[in-house]
């Protein structure tokens, strides 16, 4: 058993909770936060913003069950067509494009996992392709705002 903690990961934290841990943690700051990515929590906008500011990796989960309507959005369809992939994978690509974000898909289908890995490898090795998706990233961010609960 190690004598010291090298990294800290947290899950299901609000932005206020993450800030508190960040401010009160003396030596080891959170390196990753794993949260639900869904419309009911505004797609975790405040947590993602704080995480990005502090260099904390954001890991999204519960994307499809949290808001299956998003798969019907125009931006997901555009990315799916551009990359010739399923809408689910296109949605994951858009989440990844938000920056400092990982996707925890939860798939147990070996074929789907292989396709996801192949697409990720293709994207990571092609800066021009990533650049070509940037306008769709903006459209995706707008779609997330539209689907999020309205603040009073």
C-alpha positions in Angstrom: 0.0 0.0 0.0 1.4 3.4 -0.9 2.5 5.8 1.8 1.1 8.8 0.1 -1.6 9.8 -2.3 -0.4 10.6 -5.8 -3.7 11.7 -7.4 -7.3 12.3 -6.3 -10.4 11.5 -8.3 -13.9 12.5 -7.3 -17.4 11.7 -8.6 -20.8 13.2 -8.5 -19.6 16.5 -7.3 -21.3 19.9 -7.8 -19.2 22.9 -8.7 -19.4 24.2 -5.1 -18.2 20.8 -3.7 -15.4 20.6 -6.3 -14.3 24.2 -5.4 -14.3 23.4 -1.7 -12.1 20.3 -2.1 -9.8 22.2 -4.4 -9.4 25.1 -1.9 -9.2 22.9 1.3 -7.0 20.2 0.0 -3.4 20.9 1.1 -1.2 18.7 -0.9 -3.3 16.6 -3.4 -5.8 18.4 -5.6 -8.4 16.5 -7.6 -7.0 15.4 -10.9 -10.3 14.0 -12.3 -14.0 14.5 -11.7 -16.5 11.9 -13.0 -20.0 13.2 -13.3 -23.3 12.6 -15.1 -23.5 14.6 -18.3 -27.2 15.3 -18.9 -29.7 18.1 -19.5 -31.1 17.9 -15.9 -27.8 19.3 -14.5 -27.2 21.7 -17.4 -24.7 19.3 -18.9 -22.5 20.1 -15.8 -21.5 23.4 -17.3 -20.3 24.9 -14.0 -18.3 21.8 -13.0 -16.7 21.6 -16.5 -15.8 25.3 -16.4 -14.1 25.0 -13.0 -12.4 21.8 -14.0 -11.0 23.3 -17.1 -9.8 26.4 -15.3 -7.9 24.2 -12.7 -6.6 21.6 -15.2 -8.9 18.9 -13.8 -10.0 16.2 -16.3 -13.7 15.9 -16.6 -15.1 12.4 -17.3 -18.7 12.3 -18.5 -21.0 9.4 -18.0 -24.7 8.6 -18.2 -24.9 10.6 -21.5 -27.4 8.6 -23.3 -29.8 7.6 -20.4 -29.5 11.2 -19.1 -30.8 12.8 -22.3 -31.6 10.5 -25.2 -33.2 13.4 -27.1 -29.8 14.8 -28.0 -29.2 12.0 -30.4 -31.9 13.5 -32.5 -30.2 16.9 -32.7 -29.0 18.3 -36.0 -25.4 18.7 -34.8 -25.1 15.0 -33.8 -26.5 14.0 -37.2 -23.9 16.3 -39.0 -21.0 14.8 -37.1 -22.3 11.2 -37.6 -22.5 11.9 -41.4 -19.1 13.6 -41.6 -17.4 10.7 -39.7 -19.6 8.0 -41.1 -20.4 6.7 -37.6 -23.4 6.0 -35.5 -25.1 8.9 -33.8 -24.0 7.6 -30.4 -20.3 7.8 -31.3 -20.8 11.2 -33.0 -22.3 12.4 -29.6 -19.2 11.1 -27.8 -16.9 12.9 -30.3 -18.8 16.1 -29.6 -18.4 15.7 -25.9 -14.7 15.0 -26.4 -14.4 18.2 -28.5 -15.5 20.3 -25.5 -11.9 19.9 -24.3 -10.3 18.4 -21.2 -13.1 15.8 -21.3 -13.2 12.0 -21.5 -16.3 9.9 -22.2 -17.1 6.8 -20.2 -19.4 4.9 -22.5 -20.2 1.9 -20.4 -20.5 -0.3 -23.5 -19.9 -4.0 -23.0 -20.2 -4.7 -26.8 -16.7 -5.6 -28.0 -17.4 -4.6 -31.6 -18.7 -1.2 -30.5 -15.7 -0.6 -28.2 -13.4 -1.5 -31.1 -15.2 1.0 -33.4 -15.1 3.7 -30.7 -11.3 3.1 -30.3 -10.7 3.2 -34.0 -12.6 6.5 -34.4 -10.8 8.0 -31.5 -7.4 7.0 -33.0 -8.4 8.5 -36.3 -9.4 11.8 -34.7 -6.3 12.0 -32.5 -4.0 11.4 -35.5 -5.7 14.0 -37.8 -5.5 17.6 -36.6 -7.1 18.8 -39.8 -10.2 16.6 -39.1 -10.4 18.0 -35.5 -10.1 21.5 -36.9 -12.9 20.8 -39.4 -15.2 19.8 -36.5 -14.7 23.1 -34.6 -17.7 24.9 -36.1 -19.8 21.9 -35.1 -18.4 22.1 -31.6 -19.9 25.6 -31.3 -23.2 24.4 -32.6 -23.1 21.5 -30.0 -22.5 24.0 -27.2 -25.5 26.0 -28.3 -27.6 22.8 -28.4 -26.5 21.9 -24.9 -27.7 25.4 -23.7 -31.0 25.0 -25.4 -31.6 21.6 -23.8 -30.6 22.7 -20.4 -33.2 23.8 -17.8 -33.8 27.5 -18.0 -32.5 29.5 -15.1 -34.8 31.9 -13.4 
